[in-house]
């Protein structure tokens, strides 16, 4: 079967189905005709069938080396391993866009299934309508300016191949997980807009979208962590986060959605902050689209080589229409959204959540402002500056420390009202531990303010979280008489929504420890070695023992082996490589890593001399592994928080 | 349990301090982070790996070997290539907006949040006093039941 034809027809059918769905839904709403709304729902769900067919067609084209297709020829070649051929699907922007539309249509199909008995409700048709419009936008782009099925005027004998940097498992899963996050926030956005249009502004929309929010947040977190991991193990510059515009584009929605997840809890409990939450979910969606605009427009220079794709204008228009439309809706719904807020005390968990929101949004703002400042500067002064890593580190570090402090304070302060006695009792142990830790660190040579503050606050937050865990286990022990070791996992499972949140916070603490260790106490050294020579870094001695070259599938590999000793004792052997890929102009450096709980030993080989003498760049990144463990815990905590509870049967 | 936690906390702090004991002097990467590659506009030197960047890296190494500090090395490159070579906008002129804006926004946000919390708290006090005025002081047993109910609600989330 002709896969190009199938792909094109499927995309056209998907777009037609989304348009038809919109028309039917609008007609149904205007005539108050349930049959039209039901038909619209079915057409909307049906889009997923066509987008799935288009996705299958593109996959098949990659697997069969169909180089007459421009997109396949640009991102694959015959020598590319099968796994990477399959995942080249989203290596470029056209495939990414199809992936986006495909996943969004699947999400929408799930929503239409879950709400199949709710079509009579006033807000449901509007949810469908918003979703159909957003999906229609992506399908319009795919059918007009960004089709992955465009044919070349000739069939090249081989493709240009996949960028070697992208031939890494971390990079393979990094874009789709980020997309899953971005796309997921479309659902709560649609519910929020539908609530405002229909006037059904009770917290029902929040409850129904809670899992979508957290699931999208989890995917965004995984995507960001995988991106950092990829940069660390693949790019060879020894870092994991460079505050590049495209990295920032993923971090900003993460910050805003984190703020939203926190205040959504307050609305669920107290039905307050309704305007604020509406604004936050709109902002989350807009920042997701803004990130996509940044990546696709080429307005900012980035290490992510997407360049100007011609889609920037479309995304800008979409962003403006969505932004202005949402703002008008919030303004019009303001009087209905506004509630009588009352707090029993100045010091309550509600107030700490609000301050936490302010800090998260301030970090989001500083990241956004720093990212676009080169454009602003060019407009005002005519000079296009570059705003890089040190700027973001200097501006955001104090804000992150404030956030960390609040993360520790929050569990100590009860909902509604914190009594002075309670606060004193809860505060004493963590504060003492943090101060003692700071004194020990200071006494043993840590004199810089930021590392000292970060480690002390990490101790403070850990103590408050451990205190919460211990209190929960003790309470269960009192109730059930269970052993503490039995009571702890049971209470964690029973109250997993609450403790999932604490696990996320503890993950964040570990991440702070890892990042602080690896940035404040990093050591590095570069040396050129002849075979048999050695270099030292920290406690390590690295002796260059072997050099070999060989052909491995689509690349020629030059590998140097070094024997490692630590404090005089053998500590294994490390091999670092330079790879020359077919179809790639630049060689890549393959990082060699020796990971321990204490530190990472990180080796790369920037150059190889004519007599096989090698230049080794070595770095010691203390405590970094805890950052990755922390990232894993953040994801685990998020998953804990969305596992549904078994519904209680009503007692007769 | 508490002394044990303190003990482990102190051990942890000690481990961190041992790491900290190896805190390094100015490294080439630290300097690279502040500079753009002269051959690849927009790309920070610590990420760039082109030959144009290599000559800058060699210059940094030479200056680090002479014991120069970060600012002296950066001043040298600014003299060579102008301020556009920096990844950190100098704190002067219009650039001050970039440095100040995040903190101004933070202060405004904190001020607004504080005002809102005060207003909500005042409304809460009014509601409480409004409820309390007509009748006798709340029954202690009833208050205890309400507190217990609130505790249970908190446990459920």
Interface residues (C-beta under 8 A of the other chain):
Chain A: X235 X236 X237 X238 X239 X242 X265 X269 X272 X301 X302 X303 X340 X341 X342 X343 X344 X345 X346 X351 X354 X355 X357 X358 X359 X361 X362 X363 X365 X366 X369 X370 X373 X376 X377 X380 X381 X383 X384 X385 X386 X387 X388 X389 X390 X391 X394 X395 X396 X399 X414 X415 X416 X429 X432 X433 X436 X437 X440 X441 X443 X444 X445 X446 X448 X451 X455 X459 X463 X466 X470 X475 X495 X497 X498 X513 X517 X520 X521 X522 X523 X524 X526 X538 X586 X589 X598 X599 X606 X619 X620 X622 X623
Chain B: X1 X2 X5 X6 X9 X10 X12 X13 X14 X15 X16 X17 X18 X19 X20 X21 X22 X23 X24 X27 X28 X29 X33 X34 X36 X41 X42 X43 X44 X46 X47 X49 X61 X83 X84 X86 X87 X88 X89 X93 X94 X95 X97 X98 X99 X101 X102 X103 X105 X106 X109 X110 X112 X113 X116 X117 X118 X119 X120 X121 X123 X124 X126 X127 X128 X150 X153 X154 X155 X156 X157
